[in-house]
Amino acid sequence: MTKRKQIAIYGKGGIGKSTTTSNLSAALSDIGYNVMQIGCDPKNDSTTTLRNGKPIPTVMDTIRSGSHDLSNLIHEGYNGIHCVEAGGPEPGVGCAGRGIIAAIELLDSNGIIDDYDPDIVIYDVLGDVVCGGFAIPIRQGIAEQVYTVTSSDYMAIYAVNNLFKGILKYSGSGGALLGGIIANSITKTSQRDMIDDFSGKTDTEVIEYVPRSPTVTRCELDGVTTIEGAPDSKQAEVYRELARKVINNKNAYIPKPFEADDLADWASSWINRLLLEEKVTHDGIQSGGSGV
């Protein structure tokens, strides 16, 4: 019997974390793996594109209703993927991380994950803050590997650096370790170079570069993943390659995050280079236009 693989994918809100996660799940299921995706974001939108845009009841909804019918926690998505949404508290009440704690406790104590016996479980976790319930997949070592999705935007990298601090903090007590960085929305050479430089200075690795693509947007507007909506596209093949790398990746290492001031200094060092590339691109377009 193949050992179950459990991973957690973190990223700043709006960075494309859930888009990446859902396409990864879809690609893994196409390869032949039995996949479960657990959305650990209060917005409850992790698995939406796996279910043609249809939302599902959350674990927190079930707990608040007092229902003992746990069969309503897991719903079938694209290609048989098992979809779970942890949910969050009622607006203005309680902690958003509570949904993650409740979901994991409920699924674990009732043996629900074992009942479905997935080959791989993917936790899609909001990575703006790594505290409370949001840190559970790391702190308790539930995930054997952590991946982080980032772009070249400073605040996205800032969130990744905070995640690295969380991994480092719990690494000595059985916490999850890093599997790698997923660089998302990469369109320029300087963006890739910037993430590579950050990776090198924090002793980490970039596992895949995912380009920005209108195909992703079109498919999401249709309520599906790129794997389902545009299976023959170049973007779908990027996600399939990511899936193959995740399955075969045995790396689990401890990052060396920047201190706050050092991260700010590092980011400042990249400003001139990014501005220079924008100027060269702008001037090149203008020169090309004037020659017509």
C-alpha positions, 0 to 999 in steps of 0.5 A: 500500500502506498503511503499517504502523502499530505501537503499544505499549500500556503500563500498570501490572499489573492496570490493565486494559491487556491487556483494553483491548489485546485489545478494541482489536485485536478492534475494529480487526479488525472494522473490516477491519484485519489485526491482530497482537498481541504480548504482552510480559508474562511472564504470557503472558495478553495474547491469551487472550481473543482465543483463547477462553481458550486459552493459546499457546506463547511465544517463550521456550518455543520458544527453550528447546525448541531448536525451529527451527519458527518457525511455532509462534510465531503463532496465529490468534485472533478474526477472524483476529488474529495472536497472539504471546506473548513469554513470560518466563524460568523462575521464579527464573532470568533477567530478565523483559524478556529475553522481549521482547528475544528475541521482537522479535529473532526475529520481526524477524530472520526476517521473520515479521511481514512474512510475515503483513503486518499493517496494525497491530501492537500490543505489549502491554507491562507498564508497572510498570517501563520498563527493559531489555526492557520499554523496547525498543519505546520505545528502539528506536523499534519503535513509532511511538506509545505509549499508556498505560492508567491509572486514577485510582489513584496507583500507576497514575499513578505508573507512567504518569509513569515511562513519560513519563520513559522516552519523554522520555529516548529522544525525542532518539535516535529513540525512540517518542513518545506517542500519548495516555492511555487512562483506564480504569475511570472511574466518577466525575466526579472520577476523570476530572477527576483524569486530565484534570488530570494530562494537562494538567500533563504536556502530554499528551492523553487519547484515550479514557475507558473506563468500568468495566463488568460486561459486561467481567468477564462476557465475560472469564469466558467467555474472550472479548473484549467485542467478541466476547461482547457486540458490541451493548453500550455497552462494545463501542462504547467500544472501537470508538470507541477503535479509530477514534481510534487509527487516525486519531491522528497525534499523537506528542509528548514528555510533560513528566513530574513530578519525584517530589516534585512528583507526590506533592504533586500527588496530595496536592492531590487527596485532599480533593476525592476524599474530599469526593465520596465523602462527598457520595455517601455522604450522598446515599445515606443521605438518599435511604434515610431518605426511603423 
